[in-house]
Amino acid sequence: MLEQIRTTHPLVYRHFSALGNGAEQLRSVLAIDRYWEQLSLPVPEVVRDGRKMPSGAAVSGDYDIVYAGGTLGMLHAAVMAMRYGWRVLVIDRGEPARSTRDWNISRGELLRLAETGVFTEAELDALIVRRYRTGWVEFHVPEERRKRLYIDEVLDCAVDADRLLGLAMSKLLSSAASKVLGRTTFRACYRFDDHVVVEAEGADGAQLRFRASMLVDAMGIVSPVAMQLNGGRPQTHVCPTVGTIASGFEDADFEVGEILASTEPAELSGRCGRQLIWEGFPAKGEEYITYLFFYDAVDSPNDKSLLNLFETYFRKLPDYKRPGPAFRIHRPVYGIIPAWSHDGAGCTRVVSDDRILLLGDAASLASPLTFCGFGSMVRNLGRLTSGLDRALRAGTLDRHSLSGVSAFEHNVSSMANLMKYMCFDASTDDPDFVNELMNEVMIVLDGLPPRYRQAMFRDEMQIEELATVMLKVAWRYPKILSATWMKLGLQGSAGFMKNIAGWALAPSTGRRDG
């Protein structure tokens, strides 16, 4: 497989070939890249009427919940099994409890997992492999106008994702009635009045069927269930992301997290263009994580291939962090971070159906700006699990009832809408637009109390805080007014105002400081 990219992607070939599992990593990257092909294909019918279920394989087991997807879904499944006593089955097409990315979060956010009663604070603290003194955000503008904004207690703890997921899996498996199956691919869900039958394919190609009260879809952005329930349009925006966990950089500061950083204007290619952004986070020992990504609309003409973005990453990496003589890549990290623009007063995305619930990136309810799916899951795990427990006990597993068991948050959905300003459009934007705008935002935040910057980058902003920031940015940078019209248009602007109105009318949940 690696030989197939030797000439087309020479840098990816060279670096992946040096990895012991380079071919397997490439295969995983290409599997995620098939998401783009799925968008142009007929919508798959994987949720089916039970009367259409063909005869064949016998039911292999009975459970209360079947989870398709063993990454973020593993955290939810562990709580449902251990705290609430439900019989759960987790199936995953790869190796369960493994992530293609590592995670950063503040300690206060991480310790919310202890509120579920399944994890202890000592266990969670042991998962933190590095803590930073501070972090910063900086965008590429002339140096005399550039504002490096320092932010404390935001994404300042590096968490070993695989150890956390492994801990969750071990707790789940301590329940004799629950089970985890790897190398098992979801194929279909047959729905009956009082149960579902989940059809899957085992590692040996055998057809498997599992009976359950409901299916929880945690298959991420490539979920065929989310594709079907949302009419072939499961996301409105995406953030393709690639990077590495490596050691041997000459200029890495292991005391500081680089939350967002750009090093150049938007790159142009015909009518296409992308504003590339970096992140840099110290990890365990001498390891350092670097990410390269960009924000974009799903239907833009830009190249969003992770494989191609990896080639760009390796080419541009020395402009961001200098690899030294001892530079070594330990493993690649990658994924497509999903986003949904809620042009309405509440959640406008389909996140449930009768006896089916979407979770994590399959639900696409997180803001892609900083916290993404992991932060959203940690923050909402308590209410997501208690809500589903109530629904199961009451037997209210219809689409409407399950739609309330979601990670939707009014403030997060409004911030997700602001992500549109980060999407560079070559037909309307100057190459410096994103950098200039975000630099002005950093200047405004620097003039406000620290809670504003912490709230913005921890997805905790209150409506009055957002209004303050937006008004100050508009005063300093009037160009944002015309840009709003170009970015959102009449329909998008109206939808965003409905989104804000829904937030204003929603019951206040108060601030959650981490």
C-alpha positions in Angstrom: 0.0 0.0 0.0 2.8 2.4 0.8 4.4 1.8 -2.6 1.3 3.2 -4.2 2.1 6.7 -2.9 5.8 6.6 -3.4 5.7 9.1 -6.3 2.4 10.9 -5.6 3.1 11.7 -1.9 6.9 11.3 -1.4 7.0 12.9 2.0 4.2 10.8 3.4 5.8 7.7 1.9 9.1 8.5 3.5 7.8 9.3 7.0 5.1 6.5 7.1 7.6 4.0 5.8 9.8 4.7 8.8 6.9 3.6 11.1 6.5 0.0 12.1 2.8 0.2 11.3 3.0 2.7 8.5 0.9 0.7 6.0 -1.9 0.2 8.6 -1.9 4.0 9.4 -2.1 4.8 5.7 -5.0 2.4 5.4 -6.8 4.2 8.2 -6.2 7.6 6.7 -7.6 6.4 3.4 -10.6 4.9 5.1 -11.5 8.3 6.6 -10.9 10.0 3.2 -13.6 7.9 1.8 -16.0 10.2 3.6 -15.7 12.5 0.7 -16.7 9.8 -1.8 -19.8 8.9 0.4 -21.1 12.5 0.0 -21.5 12.0 -3.7 -23.0 8.5 -3.6 -26.7 7.6 -3.0 -27.6 7.8 0.6 -27.1 4.4 2.2 -30.0 2.6 3.7 -28.5 1.0 6.8 -31.5 1.6 9.1 -34.2 -0.7 7.9 -37.6 -2.0 8.7 -37.4 -5.2 10.7 -39.8 -6.9 8.3 -37.1 -6.6 5.6 -34.5 -8.5 7.7 -33.5 -11.6 5.7 -33.2 -15.0 7.3 -29.7 -16.2 8.0 -27.5 -15.8 10.9 -28.9 -16.4 14.3 -28.9 -13.8 17.0 -25.5 -13.9 18.8 -26.6 -12.1 22.0 -29.2 -10.0 23.7 -28.3 -6.6 25.2 -29.9 -3.4 26.3 -27.7 -1.2 24.2 -25.5 -1.9 21.2 -22.8 0.8 20.6 -21.4 1.0 17.1 -18.0 2.7 17.6 -15.5 2.2 20.4 -13.8 5.5 20.8 -15.9 8.2 22.5 -18.7 5.7 22.7 -16.5 3.7 25.1 -16.8 6.4 27.7 -20.6 6.5 27.5 -20.9 2.7 27.4 -18.7 2.3 30.5 -21.0 4.6 32.5 -24.2 2.9 31.2 -22.8 -0.5 32.2 -21.1 0.4 35.5 -23.3 3.1 37.0 -26.7 2.2 35.6 -26.3 -1.6 35.2 -27.3 -1.9 31.6 -26.1 -4.8 29.5 -24.1 -3.2 26.7 -22.2 -4.4 23.6 -19.5 -2.2 21.9 -18.5 -3.1 18.4 -15.7 -1.4 16.5 -14.4 -1.9 13.0 -10.8 -1.4 14.3 -9.2 -1.9 17.6 -11.6 -0.7 20.4 -10.5 1.9 22.9 -7.9 3.5 20.4 -8.0 7.0 19.1 -6.4 8.5 16.0 -5.8 11.7 17.9 -4.6 12.6 21.4 -6.6 15.0 23.6 -6.0 18.2 25.5 -8.3 19.6 28.1 -8.1 21.5 31.4 -7.9 19.5 34.6 -11.2 20.9 35.9 -12.9 19.7 32.7 -11.3 16.3 32.9 -12.3 15.7 36.5 -15.9 16.0 35.6 -15.7 12.4 34.5 -15.4 11.6 38.2 -18.9 13.0 38.7 -20.2 9.9 36.9 -19.0 7.7 39.8 -17.2 5.4 37.4 -13.8 7.1 37.4 -11.9 8.4 40.4 -10.0 11.7 40.5 -6.8 9.7 41.2 -7.3 7.6 38.1 -8.0 10.7 36.0 -5.0 12.6 37.3 -2.8 9.6 36.4 -3.9 10.0 32.8 -2.4 13.5 32.5 1.0 13.1 31.0 1.9 16.8 30.8 0.7 20.1 32.3 1.6 23.5 30.8 2.3 26.7 32.6 0.2 28.7 30.0 -0.9 28.7 26.4 -1.1 31.2 23.6 -2.9 32.1 20.4 -1.3 34.1 17.6 -2.1 34.8 13.9 0.2 35.9 11.1 0.0 39.7 10.6 2.9 42.2 10.5 4.9 41.9 13.7 4.3 45.4 14.8 0.5 44.7 15.0 0.6 41.1 16.0 -1.0 40.1 19.3 0.1 37.0 21.1 -2.8 36.3 23.5 -1.8 34.2 26.6 -4.4 32.0 28.1 -4.2 30.1 31.3 -6.1 26.9 32.2 -7.2 26.2 28.7 -6.3 22.9 27.0 -3.3 22.9 29.4 -3.3 19.2 30.2 -2.2 16.5 27.8 -4.2 13.3 28.3 -3.2 9.9 27.1 -6.3 9.1 25.0 -5.6 5.4 24.7 -5.1 4.9 28.4 -8.3 6.8 29.2 -10.3 4.7 26.7 -8.5 1.5 28.0 -9.5 2.4 31.5 -13.1 2.8 30.4 -13.1 -0.5 28.5 -11.7 -2.4 31.5 -14.4 -1.0 33.7 -17.1 -1.9 31.2 -15.7 -5.5 30.9 -15.8 -5.9 34.7 -19.6 -6.1 34.2 -20.2 -9.7 33.3 -23.2 -8.9 31.2 -21.3 -6.5 28.8 -18.9 -7.2 26.0 -16.6 -5.5 23.5 -15.8 -6.8 20.0 -13.1 -5.4 17.8 -12.6 -5.9 14.1 -16.3 -6.0 13.9 -18.0 -3.8 11.3 -21.5 -2.4 11.6 -23.6 -3.2 8.5 -27.3 -2.5 9.3 -29.9 -1.9 12.0 -33.2 -3.6 11.6 -35.9 -1.9 13.6 -38.9 -3.6 15.2 -41.6 -2.1 17.4 -40.0 -3.2 20.7 -36.3 -3.8 19.8 -33.6 -3.6 17.1 -31.3 -6.2 15.6 -27.9 -4.9 14.7 -26.2 -6.7 11.9 -22.4 -6.7 11.8 -19.5 -8.5 10.1 -16.8 -10.1 12.1 -13.1 -10.1 11.4 -13.4 -13.5 9.7 -16.3 -12.2 7.4 -18.9 -14.0 9.4 -22.4 -12.3 9.7 -23.3 -11.5 13.3 -26.6 -10.3 14.7 -27.3 -8.7 18.1 -30.7 -8.0 19.6 -31.0 -4.8 21.8 -33.5 -2.2 23.0 -31.6 0.4 21.0 -28.6 1.3 18.9 -26.1 4.1 19.9 -24.2 5.3 16.9 -20.7 6.5 17.9 -19.1 5.8 14.5 -17.8 9.3 14.1 -17.9 11.4 10.9 -18.0 8.4 8.6 -21.2 7.1 10.2 -23.6 5.7 7.6 -26.4 6.0 10.1 -25.8 9.7 10.5 -25.6 10.0 6.7 -29.0 8.3 6.3 -30.8 10.2 9.0 -29.6 13.5 7.7 -30.4 12.9 4.1 -26.8 12.5 2.9 -25.8 15.8 4.5 -24.5 14.9 7.9 -22.2 18.0 8.3 -22.2 21.6 7.0 -18.6 22.3 7.9 -15.5 20.3 8.6 -12.0 20.7 9.9 -9.6 18.3 8.2 -6.7 17.7 10.7 -3.4 15.9 10.4 -0.2 15.8 12.5 2.2 13.7 14.4 3.4 12.8 17.9 7.2 13.2 17.5 10.4 14.0 19.4 13.5 15.9 18.4 12.3 19.4 17.7 14.8 22.1 18.2 12.4 24.9 19.2 9.6 23.2 21.2 8.7 24.8 24.5 7.5 22.1 26.8 6.0 24.6 29.3 3.6 26.2 26.9 0.7 25.0 24.7 0.3 26.7 21.3 -3.5 26.6 21.0 -3.9 28.3 17.6 -1.1 29.6 15.4 -0.8 30.6 11.7 2.5 31.2 10.0 1.4 32.6 6.6 -1.6 34.1 4.6 -4.2 31.8 3.1 -2.8 29.7 0.3 -4.5 30.2 -3.1 -5.1 27.7 -5.9 -7.3 28.9 -8.6 -10.8 29.6 -7.2 -9.8 27.6 -4.1 -8.0 28.6 -0.9 -7.3 27.5 2.6 -6.1 29.3 5.8 -3.8 26.7 7.3 -3.5 26.8 11.1 -1.1 25.0 13.5 -1.4 23.7 17.0 1.5 22.5 19.2 1.1 20.6 22.5 3.9 19.0 24.6 3.1 15.4 25.5 4.8 12.8 27.7 8.6 12.7 28.0 10.2 14.3 25.0 7.2 13.9 22.7 5.5 16.9 21.1 2.3 16.9 19.1 1.8 19.2 16.1 -1.4 19.5 14.1 -2.1 21.3 10.8 -5.7 22.0 9.9 -8.1 24.4 8.2 -11.8 25.2 8.5 -14.1 24.8 5.5 -17.6 24.3 4.3 -18.4 20.7 3.2 -19.5 21.8 -0.2 -16.5 24.1 -1.0 -14.2 23.2 -3.9 -11.2 22.9 -1.7 -9.1 19.8 -1.5 -9.9 18.2 1.9 -8.1 14.9 1.5 -6.2 14.0 4.7 -3.6 12.2 2.6 -2.9 15.3 0.6 -2.9 17.4 3.8 -0.3 15.1 5.3 2.0 15.9 2.3 1.5 19.6 3.0 2.1 19.0 6.7 5.5 17.4 6.2 6.5 20.1 3.6 5.5 23.0 5.8 6.4 21.6 9.3 9.9 23.2 9.4 8.3 26.6 9.0 6.4 26.0 12.3 8.7 23.7 14.3 12.3 22.8 13.3 13.0 19.0 13.3 16.5 18.5 14.7 19.0 15.7 13.9 17.3 13.4 16.4 13.8 14.0 15.0 11.6 11.0 15.2 7.9 10.4 14.5 6.2 8.1 17.0 2.8 8.0 15.3 0.6 10.1 13.1 -2.6 11.7 14.4 -5.5 12.7 12.1 -9.2 13.0 11.6 -12.0 15.1 10.2 -13.5 17.3 12.9 -17.2 17.8 12.1 -19.4 20.8 12.6 -23.1 21.7 12.0 -24.3 25.2 11.5 -27.6 25.5 13.5 -29.5 28.1 11.5 -32.4 28.1 13.9 -33.4 28.7 17.5 -32.3 25.3 18.7 -30.8 22.0 17.5 -31.5 21.8 13.8 -29.6 18.5 13.2 -31.1 15.1 13.3 -29.4 13.3 16.2 -31.9 10.5 16.9 -34.6 8.2 15.5 -36.8 5.6 17.0 -34.5 3.4 19.1 -31.4 5.1 17.7 -29.2 7.8 19.3 -26.3 9.5 17.7 -23.3 10.3 19.9 -20.0 12.2 19.7 -18.8 13.1 16.2 -21.7 11.1 14.7 -24.0 13.7 16.3 -21.7 16.7 15.2 -22.9 18.9 18.0 -19.5 20.1 19.3 -17.8 23.3 18.3 -14.8 22.6 16.1 -12.9 25.7 17.3 -11.0 24.2 20.3 -12.8 21.6 22.3 -14.2 19.4 19.6 -15.8 16.0 20.3 -13.8 14.9 23.4 -14.4 18.2 25.3 -18.1 18.0 24.5 -18.4 14.4 25.6 -16.6 15.1 28.9 -18.7 18.1 29.7 -22.0 16.4 28.8 -21.3 12.8 29.8 -23.3 13.0 33.1 -26.5 14.3 31.5 -26.1 12.2 28.4 -26.0 9.0 30.4 -28.6 9.9 33.0 -30.9 11.0 30.3 -30.6 7.8 28.4 -31.0 5.8 31.6 -34.3 7.5 32.2 -35.5 6.9 28.6 -34.6 3.2 28.8 -36.4 2.7 32.2 -39.5 4.6 30.9 -39.5 2.9 27.6 -39.5 6.3 25.8 -37.2 5.4 23.0 -39.0 7.3 20.2 -37.2 9.8 18.0 -38.6 12.9 19.8 -37.8 11.7 23.3 -34.3 10.6 22.4 -33.6 14.0 20.7 -33.5 15.5 24.2 -30.6 13.2 25.1 -28.0 15.1 23.2 -24.9 17.3 23.7 -26.6 20.3 22.2 -25.7 23.6 24.0 -26.9 27.0 22.8 -23.6 28.7 23.5 -21.6 26.1 21.7 -23.9 26.1 18.7 -23.5 29.9 18.4 -19.7 29.6 18.7 -19.8 26.9 16.0 -21.6 29.3 13.7 -18.7 31.8 14.2 -16.5 29.2 12.7 -17.7 30.3 9.3 -15.4 33.4 9.6 -12.5 31.0 9.8 -13.4 29.5 6.5 -11.4 31.2 3.8 -13.2 31.9 0.5 -10.9 32.7 -2.4 -13.8 34.4 -4.3 -14.5 37.0 -1.6 -11.6 37.1 0.9 -8.3 38.8 0.8 -5.5 36.3 1.6 -4.9 38.1 4.9 -8.6 38.2 6.0 -8.7 35.4 8.5 -5.4 36.4 10.1 -6.4 40.1 10.3 -9.8 39.3 11.8 -8.5 36.9 14.4 -5.7 39.2 15.4 -8.3 41.9 16.1 -10.3 39.4 18.2 -7.1 38.6 20.2 -6.5 42.4 20.7 -10.1 42.8 22.0 -9.8 39.7 24.3 -6.5 41.1 25.6 -8.3 44.2 26.8 -11.0 42.3 28.6 -10.8 40.4 31.9 -9.2 37.0 31.6 -12.5 35.2 32.0 -13.5 36.3 28.5 -10.6 34.5 26.8 -11.0 31.4 29.0 -14.7 31.3 28.2 -14.2 31.6 24.5 -11.6 28.8 24.3 -13.4 26.5 26.8 -16.8 26.8 25.0 -18.3 28.4 28.1 -19.1 31.9 26.8 -22.2 33.6 28.0 -24.4 35.6 25.6 -23.5 38.9 27.1 -19.8 38.1 26.9 -20.1 37.1 23.2 -22.1 40.4 22.5 -19.3 42.4 24.2 -16.6 40.8 22.1 -18.5 41.0 18.8 -19.3 44.7 19.3 -15.7 45.6 20.2 -14.4 43.7 17.2 -16.9 45.4 14.9 -15.7 48.8 16.3 -12.1 48.0 15.7 -12.5 46.2 12.4 -15.5 47.5 10.5 -14.6 45.2 7.6 -16.3 42.4 9.6 -19.7 43.9 8.8 -19.3 43.4 5.0 -17.6 40.1 5.6 -20.6 38.9 7.6 -22.9 39.5 4.7 -20.5 37.7 2.3 -20.0 34.8 4.7 -23.5 34.2 5.9 -25.8 35.9 3.4 -29.5 36.7 4.1 -30.5 33.2 5.1 -27.4 32.5 7.1 -27.6 35.8 8.9 -31.3 35.2 9.8 -30.5 31.7 11.0 -27.6 33.0 13.2 -30.0 35.6 14.7 -32.5 32.8 15.5 -29.6 30.9 17.0 -28.8 33.8 19.3 -32.4 34.3 20.1 -32.8 30.7 21.1 -29.8 31.1 23.4 -31.1 34.2 25.0 -34.4 32.5 25.8 -32.9 29.3 27.0 -32.7 28.7 30.8 -29.3 29.7 32.1 -27.0 26.9 33.2 -24.5 29.3 34.8 -20.8 29.3 34.3 -18.8 26.1 34.6 -15.3 27.0 35.6 -12.7 24.3 35.2 
